[in-house]
Amino acid sequence: MPPRRAPQAAIAAASDGSVLLNVAELLSETQHARLRKQLGSASIFIGIPLNEKDAAEIIERLDGAAAEASAHLLGGRANKLRQVSSKRAPKRR
């Protein structure tokens, strides 16, 4: 089984406002190993700039994913709080 790579950033925002897509995962393991050795880094980001339409789509999808993750986390906490408060509430007779 080939060695697993550490997770890499999929996208990046550049200082000029452009959005870059990481294409390093398209490299073979041999190419990746050679670059890591030459650059002296385990993490490699090879970014290609996206056009405005594609960048807007990526940002929209990220926004949706972040909203979903937040709702999932907050929903779980709300359920836990309800369970705790129902256990503490005085019982009605």
Biopython code that builds the backbone (N, CA, C, O; Angstrom):
import numpy as np
from Bio.PDB.StructureBuilder import StructureBuilder

atoms = [
    (1, "MET", "N", (0.845, -1.176, 0.000)),
    (1, "MET", "CA", (0.000, 0.000, 0.000)),
    (1, "MET", "C", (0.892, 1.242, 0.000)),
    (1, "MET", "O", (1.800, 1.340, 0.826)),
    (2, "PRO", "N", (0.653, 2.197, -0.913)),
    (2, "PRO", "CA", (1.493, 3.404, -0.967)),
    (2, "PRO", "C", (1.289, 4.266, 0.269)),
    (2, "PRO", "O", (0.214, 4.258, 0.868)),
    (3, "PRO", "N", (2.336, 5.019, 0.655)),
    (3, "PRO", "CA", (2.192, 5.879, 1.837)),
    (3, "PRO", "C", (1.138, 6.952, 1.606)),
    (3, "PRO", "O", (0.986, 7.469, 0.499)),
    (4, "ARG", "N", (0.415, 7.275, 2.669)),
    (4, "ARG", "CA", (-0.620, 8.308, 2.573)),
    (4, "ARG", "C", (0.012, 9.681, 2.725)),
    (4, "ARG", "O", (0.914, 9.880, 3.538)),
    (5, "ARG", "N", (-0.471, 10.612, 1.938)),
    (5, "ARG", "CA", (-0.010, 11.992, 2.033)),
    (5, "ARG", "C", (-0.836, 12.713, 3.083)),
    (5, "ARG", "O", (-1.990, 12.374, 3.346)),
    (6, "ALA", "N", (-0.210, 13.712, 3.669)),
    (6, "ALA", "CA", (-0.950, 14.566, 4.594)),
    (6, "ALA", "C", (-1.975, 15.361, 3.796)),
    (6, "ALA", "O", (-1.725, 15.715, 2.643)),
    (7, "PRO", "N", (-3.136, 15.647, 4.405)),
    (7, "PRO", "CA", (-4.134, 16.443, 3.685)),
    (7, "PRO", "C", (-3.574, 17.807, 3.296)),
    (7, "PRO", "O", (-2.903, 18.467, 4.090)),
    (8, "GLN", "N", (-3.850, 18.209, 2.095)),
    (8, "GLN", "CA", (-3.366, 19.481, 1.579)),
    (8, "GLN", "C", (-4.543, 20.435, 1.407)),
    (8, "GLN", "O", (-5.686, 20.007, 1.243)),
    (9, "ALA", "N", (-4.252, 21.709, 1.446)),
    (9, "ALA", "CA", (-5.279, 22.711, 1.188)),
    (9, "ALA", "C", (-5.750, 22.548, -0.258)),
    (9, "ALA", "O", (-4.937, 22.402, -1.170)),
    (10, "ALA", "N", (-7.054, 22.575, -0.455)),
    (10, "ALA", "CA", (-7.612, 22.409, -1.791)),
    (10, "ALA", "C", (-7.635, 23.719, -2.564)),
    (10, "ALA", "O", (-7.482, 23.730, -3.786)),
    (11, "ILE", "N", (-7.825, 24.828, -1.844)),
    (11, "ILE", "CA", (-7.878, 26.136, -2.493)),
    (11, "ILE", "C", (-7.138, 27.142, -1.637)),
    (11, "ILE", "O", (-6.832, 26.891, -0.471)),
    (12, "ALA", "N", (-6.858, 28.281, -2.236)),
    (12, "ALA", "CA", (-6.221, 29.379, -1.502)),
    (12, "ALA", "C", (-6.703, 30.693, -2.093)),
    (12, "ALA", "O", (-7.061, 30.775, -3.268)),
    (13, "ALA", "N", (-6.704, 31.709, -1.257)),
    (13, "ALA", "CA", (-7.003, 33.061, -1.716)),
    (13, "ALA", "C", (-5.689, 33.816, -1.765)),
    (13, "ALA", "O", (-4.956, 33.867, -0.777)),
    (14, "ALA", "N", (-5.396, 34.396, -2.905)),
    (14, "ALA", "CA", (-4.155, 35.149, -3.074)),
    (14, "ALA", "C", (-4.360, 36.591, -2.622)),
    (14, "ALA", "O", (-5.492, 37.061, -2.504)),
    (15, "SER", "N", (-3.266, 37.275, -2.373)),
    (15, "SER", "CA", (-3.348, 38.659, -1.894)),
    (15, "SER", "C", (-3.974, 39.602, -2.922)),
    (15, "SER", "O", (-4.451, 40.680, -2.569)),
    (16, "ASP", "N", (-3.971, 39.196, -4.185)),
    (16, "ASP", "CA", (-4.597, 40.037, -5.216)),
    (16, "ASP", "C", (-6.088, 39.755, -5.373)),
    (16, "ASP", "O", (-6.746, 40.325, -6.244)),
    (17, "GLY", "N", (-6.624, 38.865, -4.516)),
    (17, "GLY", "CA", (-8.051, 38.554, -4.546)),
    (17, "GLY", "C", (-8.413, 37.361, -5.404)),
    (17, "GLY", "O", (-9.569, 36.937, -5.418)),
    (18, "SER", "N", (-7.447, 36.812, -6.120)),
    (18, "SER", "CA", (-7.753, 35.647, -6.952)),
    (18, "SER", "C", (-7.864, 34.397, -6.082)),
    (18, "SER", "O", (-7.326, 34.334, -4.976)),
    (19, "VAL", "N", (-8.571, 33.418, -6.608)),
    (19, "VAL", "CA", (-8.740, 32.130, -5.928)),
    (19, "VAL", "C", (-7.947, 31.106, -6.709)),
    (19, "VAL", "O", (-8.076, 31.001, -7.929)),
    (20, "LEU", "N", (-7.115, 30.341, -5.990)),
    (20, "LEU", "CA", (-6.254, 29.338, -6.618)),
    (20, "LEU", "C", (-6.723, 27.941, -6.249)),
    (20, "LEU", "O", (-7.108, 27.687, -5.107)),
    (21, "LEU", "N", (-6.688, 27.049, -7.205)),
    (21, "LEU", "CA", (-7.049, 25.654, -7.001)),
    (21, "LEU", "C", (-5.767, 24.831, -6.959)),
    (21, "LEU", "O", (-4.917, 24.957, -7.840)),
    (22, "ASN", "N", (-5.626, 23.987, -5.936)),
    (22, "ASN", "CA", (-4.423, 23.168, -5.781)),
    (22, "ASN", "C", (-4.498, 21.956, -6.706)),
    (22, "ASN", "O", (-5.406, 21.134, -6.587)),
    (23, "VAL", "N", (-3.552, 21.850, -7.617)),
    (23, "VAL", "CA", (-3.515, 20.719, -8.540)),
    (23, "VAL", "C", (-2.382, 19.744, -8.189)),
    (23, "VAL", "O", (-2.049, 18.871, -8.990)),
    (24, "ALA", "N", (-1.800, 19.886, -7.018)),
    (24, "ALA", "CA", (-0.690, 19.014, -6.618)),
    (24, "ALA", "C", (-1.109, 17.552, -6.547)),
    (24, "ALA", "O", (-0.281, 16.663, -6.747)),
    (25, "GLU", "N", (-2.384, 17.290, -6.264)),
    (25, "GLU", "CA", (-2.860, 15.907, -6.180)),
    (25, "GLU", "C", (-2.867, 15.214, -7.540)),
    (25, "GLU", "O", (-3.003, 13.993, -7.613)),
    (26, "LEU", "N", (-2.723, 15.972, -8.595)),
    (26, "LEU", "CA", (-2.679, 15.377, -9.930)),
    (26, "LEU", "C", (-1.308, 14.785, -10.242)),
    (26, "LEU", "O", (-1.154, 14.052, -11.219)),
    (27, "LEU", "N", (-0.319, 15.099, -9.418)),
    (27, "LEU", "CA", (1.030, 14.564, -9.608)),
    (27, "LEU", "C", (1.092, 13.119, -9.141)),
    (27, "LEU", "O", (0.335, 12.707, -8.261)),
    (28, "SER", "N", (1.985, 12.364, -9.727)),
    (28, "SER", "CA", (2.213, 10.993, -9.257)),
    (28, "SER", "C", (2.960, 11.048, -7.920)),
    (28, "SER", "O", (3.523, 12.081, -7.556)),
    (29, "GLU", "N", (2.960, 9.953, -7.212)),
    (29, "GLU", "CA", (3.679, 9.894, -5.929)),
    (29, "GLU", "C", (5.168, 10.134, -6.141)),
    (29, "GLU", "O", (5.817, 10.750, -5.296)),
    (30, "THR", "N", (5.718, 9.658, -7.253)),
    (30, "THR", "CA", (7.132, 9.867, -7.565)),
    (30, "THR", "C", (7.423, 11.348, -7.770)),
    (30, "THR", "O", (8.405, 11.868, -7.241)),
    (31, "GLN", "N", (6.571, 12.032, -8.537)),
    (31, "GLN", "CA", (6.750, 13.460, -8.761)),
    (31, "GLN", "C", (6.605, 14.238, -7.449)),
    (31, "GLN", "O", (7.353, 15.178, -7.181)),
    (32, "HIS", "N", (5.641, 13.831, -6.652)),
    (32, "HIS", "CA", (5.427, 14.481, -5.360)),
    (32, "HIS", "C", (6.669, 14.321, -4.475)),
    (32, "HIS", "O", (7.133, 15.285, -3.866)),
    (33, "ALA", "N", (7.196, 13.106, -4.412)),
    (33, "ALA", "CA", (8.376, 12.839, -3.585)),
    (33, "ALA", "C", (9.572, 13.661, -4.056)),
    (33, "ALA", "O", (10.321, 14.202, -3.242)),
    (34, "ARG", "N", (9.747, 13.752, -5.371)),
    (34, "ARG", "CA", (10.857, 14.518, -5.917)),
    (34, "ARG", "C", (10.725, 16.006, -5.557)),
    (34, "ARG", "O", (11.702, 16.643, -5.164)),
    (35, "LEU", "N", (9.523, 16.547, -5.694)),
    (35, "LEU", "CA", (9.301, 17.951, -5.352)),
    (35, "LEU", "C", (9.504, 18.201, -3.858)),
    (35, "LEU", "O", (10.118, 19.194, -3.468)),
    (36, "ARG", "N", (8.981, 17.290, -3.020)),
    (36, "ARG", "CA", (9.157, 17.450, -1.566)),
    (36, "ARG", "C", (10.637, 17.487, -1.218)),
    (36, "ARG", "O", (11.073, 18.297, -0.401)),
    (37, "LYS", "N", (11.408, 16.600, -1.848)),
    (37, "LYS", "CA", (12.842, 16.546, -1.567)),
    (37, "LYS", "C", (13.542, 17.817, -2.055)),
    (37, "LYS", "O", (14.348, 18.397, -1.327)),
    (38, "GLN", "N", (13.242, 18.246, -3.268)),
    (38, "GLN", "CA", (13.894, 19.425, -3.831)),
    (38, "GLN", "C", (13.516, 20.707, -3.093)),
    (38, "GLN", "O", (14.346, 21.596, -2.907)),
    (39, "LEU", "N", (12.266, 20.789, -2.681)),
    (39, "LEU", "CA", (11.809, 21.997, -1.992)),
    (39, "LEU", "C", (12.037, 21.947, -0.483)),
    (39, "LEU", "O", (11.967, 22.974, 0.192)),
    (40, "GLY", "N", (12.306, 20.762, 0.039)),
    (40, "GLY", "CA", (12.524, 20.618, 1.480)),
    (40, "GLY", "C", (11.257, 20.842, 2.287)),
    (40, "GLY", "O", (11.304, 21.364, 3.401)),
    (41, "SER", "N", (10.126, 20.446, 1.721)),
    (41, "SER", "CA", (8.846, 20.651, 2.396)),
    (41, "SER", "C", (7.949, 19.449, 2.168)),
    (41, "SER", "O", (7.922, 18.881, 1.077)),
    (42, "ALA", "N", (7.218, 19.067, 3.199)),
    (42, "ALA", "CA", (6.276, 17.960, 3.066)),
    (42, "ALA", "C", (4.970, 18.433, 2.443)),
    (42, "ALA", "O", (4.207, 17.631, 1.907)),
    (43, "SER", "N", (4.718, 19.716, 2.513)),
    (43, "SER", "CA", (3.469, 20.280, 2.015)),
    (43, "SER", "C", (3.732, 21.036, 0.713)),
    (43, "SER", "O", (4.575, 21.932, 0.657)),
    (44, "ILE", "N", (3.004, 20.663, -0.318)),
    (44, "ILE", "CA", (3.193, 21.296, -1.621)),
    (44, "ILE", "C", (1.844, 21.807, -2.115)),
    (44, "ILE", "O", (0.848, 21.083, -2.097)),
    (45, "PHE", "N", (1.825, 23.045, -2.550)),
    (45, "PHE", "CA", (0.630, 23.645, -3.134)),
    (45, "PHE", "C", (0.993, 24.168, -4.506)),
    (45, "PHE", "O", (1.825, 25.066, -4.638)),
    (46, "ILE", "N", (0.368, 23.605, -5.527)),
    (46, "ILE", "CA", (0.576, 24.075, -6.891)),
    (46, "ILE", "C", (-0.759, 24.689, -7.315)),
    (46, "ILE", "O", (-1.710, 23.979, -7.639)),
    (47, "GLY", "N", (-0.807, 26.008, -7.305)),
    (47, "GLY", "CA", (-2.068, 26.686, -7.529)),
    (47, "GLY", "C", (-2.240, 27.208, -8.939)),
    (47, "GLY", "O", (-1.331, 27.794, -9.529)),
    (48, "ILE", "N", (-3.433, 26.978, -9.461)),
    (48, "ILE", "CA", (-3.796, 27.594, -10.735)),
    (48, "ILE", "C", (-4.952, 28.549, -10.453)),
    (48, "ILE", "O", (-5.883, 28.199, -9.728)),
    (49, "PRO", "N", (-4.900, 29.754, -11.021)),
    (49, "PRO", "CA", (-5.968, 30.717, -10.752)),
    (49, "PRO", "C", (-7.262, 30.323, -11.458)),
    (49, "PRO", "O", (-7.248, 29.827, -12.585)),
    (50, "LEU", "N", (-8.367, 30.551, -10.779)),
    (50, "LEU", "CA", (-9.680, 30.291, -11.358)),
    (50, "LEU", "C", (-10.239, 31.562, -11.975)),
    (50, "LEU", "O", (-9.942, 32.665, -11.517)),
    (51, "ASN", "N", (-11.044, 31.404, -13.009)),
    (51, "ASN", "CA", (-11.702, 32.577, -13.567)),
    (51, "ASN", "C", (-12.792, 33.026, -12.578)),
    (51, "ASN", "O", (-13.098, 32.307, -11.627)),
    (52, "GLU", "N", (-13.364, 34.190, -12.800)),
    (52, "GLU", "CA", (-14.331, 34.754, -11.848)),
    (52, "GLU", "C", (-15.533, 33.849, -11.621)),
    (52, "GLU", "O", (-15.987, 33.688, -10.488)),
    (53, "LYS", "N", (-16.050, 33.260, -12.691)),
    (53, "LYS", "CA", (-17.227, 32.394, -12.580)),
    (53, "LYS", "C", (-16.924, 31.179, -11.705)),
    (53, "LYS", "O", (-17.693, 30.859, -10.798)),
    (54, "ASP", "N", (-15.804, 30.501, -11.975)),
    (54, "ASP", "CA", (-15.441, 29.314, -11.196)),
    (54, "ASP", "C", (-15.119, 29.675, -9.752)),
    (54, "ASP", "O", (-15.485, 28.944, -8.831)),
    (55, "ALA", "N", (-14.439, 30.797, -9.549)),
    (55, "ALA", "CA", (-14.119, 31.237, -8.187)),
    (55, "ALA", "C", (-15.397, 31.530, -7.411)),
    (55, "ALA", "O", (-15.505, 31.172, -6.239)),
    (56, "ALA", "N", (-16.365, 32.178, -8.054)),
    (56, "ALA", "CA", (-17.637, 32.478, -7.394)),
    (56, "ALA", "C", (-18.367, 31.189, -7.024)),
    (56, "ALA", "O", (-18.971, 31.105, -5.954)),
    (57, "GLU", "N", (-18.316, 30.181, -7.905)),
    (57, "GLU", "CA", (-18.963, 28.898, -7.609)),
    (57, "GLU", "C", (-18.295, 28.208, -6.421)),
    (57, "GLU", "O", (-18.975, 27.671, -5.547)),
    (58, "ILE", "N", (-16.972, 28.225, -6.393)),
    (58, "ILE", "CA", (-16.238, 27.619, -5.275)),
    (58, "ILE", "C", (-16.614, 28.313, -3.963)),
    (58, "ILE", "O", (-16.890, 27.648, -2.965)),
    (59, "ILE", "N", (-16.626, 29.630, -3.966)),
    (59, "ILE", "CA", (-16.938, 30.389, -2.756)),
    (59, "ILE", "C", (-18.369, 30.114, -2.316)),
    (59, "ILE", "O", (-18.625, 29.977, -1.120)),
    (60, "GLU", "N", (-19.306, 30.030, -3.255)),
    (60, "GLU", "CA", (-20.697, 29.729, -2.924)),
    (60, "GLU", "C", (-20.824, 28.342, -2.292)),
    (60, "GLU", "O", (-21.547, 28.161, -1.313)),
    (61, "ARG", "N", (-20.114, 27.367, -2.862)),
    (61, "ARG", "CA", (-20.151, 26.005, -2.316)),
    (61, "ARG", "C", (-19.521, 25.958, -0.920)),
    (61, "ARG", "O", (-20.032, 25.276, -0.031)),
    (62, "LEU", "N", (-18.419, 26.676, -0.730)),
    (62, "LEU", "CA", (-17.788, 26.715, 0.592)),
    (62, "LEU", "C", (-18.705, 27.363, 1.620)),
    (62, "LEU", "O", (-18.795, 26.905, 2.759)),
    (63, "ASP", "N", (-19.382, 28.427, 1.214)),
    (63, "ASP", "CA", (-20.312, 29.104, 2.099)),
    (63, "ASP", "C", (-21.436, 28.149, 2.515)),
    (63, "ASP", "O", (-21.809, 28.093, 3.687)),
    (64, "GLY", "N", (-21.965, 27.409, 1.555)),
    (64, "GLY", "CA", (-23.016, 26.433, 1.855)),
    (64, "GLY", "C", (-22.518, 25.327, 2.777)),
    (64, "GLY", "O", (-23.221, 24.917, 3.700)),
    (65, "ALA", "N", (-21.300, 24.846, 2.524)),
    (65, "ALA", "CA", (-20.733, 23.789, 3.364)),
    (65, "ALA", "C", (-20.483, 24.290, 4.784)),
    (65, "ALA", "O", (-20.717, 23.569, 5.754)),
    (66, "ALA", "N", (-20.008, 25.524, 4.898)),
    (66, "ALA", "CA", (-19.770, 26.098, 6.230)),
    (66, "ALA", "C", (-21.082, 26.280, 6.979)),
    (66, "ALA", "O", (-21.148, 26.016, 8.180)),
    (67, "ALA", "N", (-22.124, 26.726, 6.292)),
    (67, "ALA", "CA", (-23.431, 26.894, 6.933)),
    (67, "ALA", "C", (-23.973, 25.548, 7.397)),
    (67, "ALA", "O", (-24.529, 25.444, 8.490)),
    (68, "GLU", "N", (-23.813, 24.524, 6.573)),
    (68, "GLU", "CA", (-24.283, 23.183, 6.944)),
    (68, "GLU", "C", (-23.512, 22.650, 8.154)),
    (68, "GLU", "O", (-24.107, 22.092, 9.076)),
    (69, "ALA", "N", (-22.195, 22.821, 8.147)),
    (69, "ALA", "CA", (-21.377, 22.347, 9.266)),
    (69, "ALA", "C", (-21.738, 23.082, 10.552)),
    (69, "ALA", "O", (-21.814, 22.470, 11.617)),
    (70, "SER", "N", (-21.960, 24.391, 10.460)),
    (70, "SER", "CA", (-22.345, 25.176, 11.638)),
    (70, "SER", "C", (-23.689, 24.721, 12.180)),
    (70, "SER", "O", (-23.854, 24.549, 13.388)),
    (71, "ALA", "N", (-24.651, 24.526, 11.284)),
    (71, "ALA", "CA", (-25.980, 24.084, 11.704)),
    (71, "ALA", "C", (-25.907, 22.716, 12.371)),
    (71, "ALA", "O", (-26.577, 22.472, 13.375)),
    (72, "HIS", "N", (-25.102, 21.836, 11.819)),
    (72, "HIS", "CA", (-24.939, 20.494, 12.400)),
    (72, "HIS", "C", (-24.357, 20.582, 13.809)),
    (72, "HIS", "O", (-24.849, 19.937, 14.735)),
    (73, "LEU", "N", (-23.310, 21.383, 13.962)),
    (73, "LEU", "CA", (-22.672, 21.545, 15.267)),
    (73, "LEU", "C", (-23.624, 22.192, 16.272)),
    (73, "LEU", "O", (-23.777, 21.704, 17.392)),
    (74, "LEU", "N", (-24.254, 23.279, 15.874)),
    (74, "LEU", "CA", (-25.157, 23.977, 16.784)),
    (74, "LEU", "C", (-26.390, 23.148, 17.098)),
    (74, "LEU", "O", (-26.888, 23.181, 18.223)),
    (75, "GLY", "N", (-26.884, 22.411, 16.125)),
    (75, "GLY", "CA", (-28.031, 21.536, 16.361)),
    (75, "GLY", "C", (-27.706, 20.467, 17.391)),
    (75, "GLY", "O", (-28.525, 20.162, 18.258)),
    (76, "GLY", "N", (-26.521, 19.902, 17.297)),
    (76, "GLY", "CA", (-26.094, 18.896, 18.269)),
    (76, "GLY", "C", (-25.978, 19.477, 19.663)),
    (76, "GLY", "O", (-26.348, 18.836, 20.646)),
    (77, "ARG", "N", (-25.461, 20.693, 19.744)),
    (77, "ARG", "CA", (-25.339, 21.347, 21.055)),
    (77, "ARG", "C", (-26.706, 21.681, 21.626)),
    (77, "ARG", "O", (-26.935, 21.541, 22.827)),
    (78, "ALA", "N", (-27.615, 22.125, 20.764)),
    (78, "ALA", "CA", (-28.961, 22.456, 21.236)),
    (78, "ALA", "C", (-29.649, 21.211, 21.786)),
    (78, "ALA", "O", (-30.340, 21.281, 22.802)),
    (79, "ASN", "N", (-29.465, 20.081, 21.123)),
    (79, "ASN", "CA", (-30.054, 18.830, 21.611)),
    (79, "ASN", "C", (-29.473, 18.450, 22.968)),
    (79, "ASN", "O", (-30.206, 18.027, 23.861)),
    (80, "LYS", "N", (-28.170, 18.598, 23.125)),
    (80, "LYS", "CA", (-27.533, 18.283, 24.408)),
    (80, "LYS", "C", (-28.047, 19.196, 25.510)),
    (80, "LYS", "O", (-28.315, 18.742, 26.622)),
    (81, "LEU", "N", (-28.186, 20.495, 25.202)),
    (81, "LEU", "CA", (-28.695, 21.445, 26.195)),
    (81, "LEU", "C", (-30.120, 21.102, 26.589)),
    (81, "LEU", "O", (-30.473, 21.200, 27.764)),
    (82, "ARG", "N", (-30.950, 20.701, 25.624)),
    (82, "ARG", "CA", (-32.328, 20.314, 25.929)),
    (82, "ARG", "C", (-32.349, 19.095, 26.840)),
    (82, "ARG", "O", (-33.144, 19.034, 27.777)),
    (83, "GLN", "N", (-31.483, 18.129, 26.571)),
    (83, "GLN", "CA", (-31.429, 16.918, 27.390)),
    (83, "GLN", "C", (-31.001, 17.246, 28.809)),
    (83, "GLN", "O", (-31.575, 16.729, 29.767)),
    (84, "VAL", "N", (-29.986, 18.110, 28.953)),
    (84, "VAL", "CA", (-29.493, 18.493, 30.281)),
    (84, "VAL", "C", (-30.567, 19.271, 31.028)),
    (84, "VAL", "O", (-30.810, 19.004, 32.205)),
    (85, "SER", "N", (-31.214, 20.228, 30.367)),
    (85, "SER", "CA", (-32.211, 21.046, 31.058)),
    (85, "SER", "C", (-33.440, 20.226, 31.418)),
    (85, "SER", "O", (-34.076, 20.498, 32.436)),
    (86, "SER", "N", (-33.792, 19.231, 30.613)),
    (86, "SER", "CA", (-34.957, 18.406, 30.960)),
    (86, "SER", "C", (-34.647, 17.503, 32.147)),
    (86, "SER", "O", (-35.551, 17.157, 32.908)),
    (87, "LYS", "N", (-33.408, 17.122, 32.315)),
    (87, "LYS", "CA", (-33.028, 16.301, 33.468)),
    (87, "LYS", "C", (-33.013, 17.125, 34.746)),
    (87, "LYS", "O", (-33.282, 16.603, 35.827)),
    (88, "ARG", "N", (-32.701, 18.409, 34.627)),
    (88, "ARG", "CA", (-32.626, 19.289, 35.792)),
    (88, "ARG", "C", (-33.970, 19.883, 36.189)),
    (88, "ARG", "O", (-34.155, 20.315, 37.327)),
    (89, "ALA", "N", (-34.901, 19.900, 35.250)),
    (89, "ALA", "CA", (-36.200, 20.526, 35.517)),
    (89, "ALA", "C", (-36.945, 19.727, 36.588)),
    (89, "ALA", "O", (-36.904, 18.497, 36.592)),
    (90, "PRO", "N", (-37.628, 20.436, 37.499)),
    (90, "PRO", "CA", (-38.390, 19.724, 38.533)),
    (90, "PRO", "C", (-39.535, 18.959, 37.880)),
    (90, "PRO", "O", (-40.157, 19.424, 36.925)),
    (91, "LYS", "N", (-39.790, 17.788, 38.417)),
    (91, "LYS", "CA", (-40.848, 16.956, 37.871)),
    (91, "LYS", "C", (-42.199, 17.462, 38.342)),
    (91, "LYS", "O", (-42.366, 17.855, 39.497)),
    (92, "ARG", "N", (-43.156, 17.445, 37.431)),
    (92, "ARG", "CA", (-44.508, 17.883, 37.749)),
    (92, "ARG", "C", (-45.263, 16.734, 38.368)),
    (92, "ARG", "O", (-45.068, 15.576, 37.996)),
    (93, "ARG", "N", (-46.142, 17.060, 39.333)),
    (93, "ARG", "CA", (-46.928, 16.019, 39.989)),
    (93, "ARG", "C", (-48.351, 16.073, 39.591)),
    (93, "ARG", "O", (-49.152, 15.262, 40.055)),
]
sb = StructureBuilder()
sb.init_structure("model")
sb.init_model(0)
sb.init_chain("A")
sb.init_seg("    ")
for serial, (resi, resn, name, xyz) in enumerate(atoms, 1):
    if name == "N":
        sb.init_residue(resn, " ", resi, " ")
    sb.init_atom(name, np.array(xyz, "f"), 0.0, 1.0, " ", f" {name:<3s}", serial, name[0])
structure = sb.get_structure()
